[in-house]
Amino acid sequence: MKSMAVAAMMVQLMAAGGAGSQGEQATERRDASADDVGKHLSALKGELTSLSEQFRVARERRRLEAEKKKRENEEWHIGPQAPAAPATERAPTSTRGAGASAR
């Protein structure tokens, strides 16, 4: 937030032209102020990028925590569920058909 306040203050100073500015001194001050504003805007962009990344990471962490909590609640209410066994580990099925007897 400090960077944003400084940038706003610099814009106001540039618009006002400074107190008692005359000729070349005013031009030099305006150029220096413009450079400062550019630097502050660059700093603000970097800060915004950093905050956006932090927000994205926090949102992903909350999503993962919510999924974990949901799984834990389901296991508590339903009981732990074993993952489905792959087709190669299943018991062999009968090839005799529905009406055949197992002799």
PLY file of the C-alpha trace (Angstrom):
ply
format ascii 1.0
element vertex 103
property float x
property float y
property float z
element edge 102
property int vertex1
property int vertex2
end_header
0.00 0.00 0.00
2.89 2.36 0.64
3.95 2.17 -2.97
0.46 3.05 -4.12
0.28 6.07 -1.82
3.70 7.29 -2.97
2.71 6.90 -6.63
-0.51 8.88 -6.07
1.41 11.61 -4.27
3.93 11.81 -7.11
1.15 12.18 -9.67
-0.35 15.02 -7.64
3.03 16.75 -7.39
3.58 16.40 -11.12
0.15 17.84 -11.88
0.76 20.80 -9.56
4.15 21.52 -11.15
5.85 21.92 -7.77
5.96 25.04 -5.60
7.69 28.07 -7.15
9.13 26.19 -10.12
10.79 28.33 -12.78
12.07 27.55 -16.30
14.65 24.76 -16.60
14.40 23.79 -12.94
10.70 23.02 -13.44
11.46 20.94 -16.53
14.19 19.03 -14.71
11.91 18.41 -11.75
9.12 17.22 -14.03
11.49 14.84 -15.81
12.80 13.52 -12.50
9.23 13.18 -11.21
8.21 11.32 -14.35
11.13 8.93 -13.87
10.17 8.45 -10.23
6.56 7.77 -11.16
7.74 5.23 -13.71
9.86 3.51 -11.07
6.98 3.50 -8.60
4.60 2.11 -11.19
7.10 -0.64 -11.96
7.32 -1.39 -8.25
3.52 -1.49 -8.05
3.37 -3.93 -10.96
5.91 -6.18 -9.24
3.99 -6.00 -5.99
0.74 -6.81 -7.76
2.32 -9.79 -9.49
3.66 -11.03 -6.17
0.31 -10.62 -4.43
-1.48 -12.36 -7.29
0.86 -15.33 -6.98
0.38 -15.46 -3.21
-3.39 -15.34 -3.68
-3.26 -18.15 -6.27
-1.17 -20.34 -3.94
-3.48 -19.66 -0.99
-6.58 -20.43 -3.07
-5.04 -23.75 -4.23
-4.09 -24.62 -0.65
-7.67 -23.92 0.54
-9.05 -26.06 -2.31
-6.80 -28.99 -1.37
-7.68 -28.64 2.32
-11.40 -28.64 1.46
-10.99 -31.81 -0.63
-9.09 -33.50 2.20
-11.72 -32.49 4.75
-14.50 -33.75 2.46
-12.76 -37.13 2.06
-12.23 -37.40 5.81
-15.91 -36.61 6.47
-17.02 -39.17 3.90
-14.77 -41.82 5.44
-16.10 -41.01 8.90
-19.73 -41.35 7.77
-19.36 -44.19 5.26
-16.14 -45.86 6.35
-12.84 -46.16 4.52
-13.21 -47.31 0.97
-10.57 -49.38 -0.73
-9.60 -48.20 -4.18
-10.98 -50.29 -7.04
-8.71 -53.20 -7.95
-7.30 -53.20 -11.48
-8.78 -55.74 -13.92
-5.70 -58.00 -13.67
-6.16 -58.50 -9.91
-9.86 -59.37 -9.97
-11.07 -62.92 -9.35
-11.64 -64.89 -12.56
-15.27 -64.93 -13.66
-17.12 -68.02 -14.76
-17.42 -68.56 -18.52
-20.21 -71.11 -18.25
-23.12 -68.71 -18.46
-25.99 -67.94 -16.15
-27.79 -71.30 -16.31
-24.78 -73.61 -15.97
-24.28 -75.48 -12.73
-20.98 -75.63 -10.94
-20.22 -79.38 -10.72
0 1
1 2
2 3
3 4
4 5
5 6
6 7
7 8
8 9
9 10
10 11
11 12
12 13
13 14
14 15
15 16
16 17
17 18
18 19
19 20
20 21
21 22
22 23
23 24
24 25
25 26
26 27
27 28
28 29
29 30
30 31
31 32
32 33
33 34
34 35
35 36
36 37
37 38
38 39
39 40
40 41
41 42
42 43
43 44
44 45
45 46
46 47
47 48
48 49
49 50
50 51
51 52
52 53
53 54
54 55
55 56
56 57
57 58
58 59
59 60
60 61
61 62
62 63
63 64
64 65
65 66
66 67
67 68
68 69
69 70
70 71
71 72
72 73
73 74
74 75
75 76
76 77
77 78
78 79
79 80
80 81
81 82
82 83
83 84
84 85
85 86
86 87
87 88
88 89
89 90
90 91
91 92
92 93
93 94
94 95
95 96
96 97
97 98
98 99
99 100
100 101
101 102
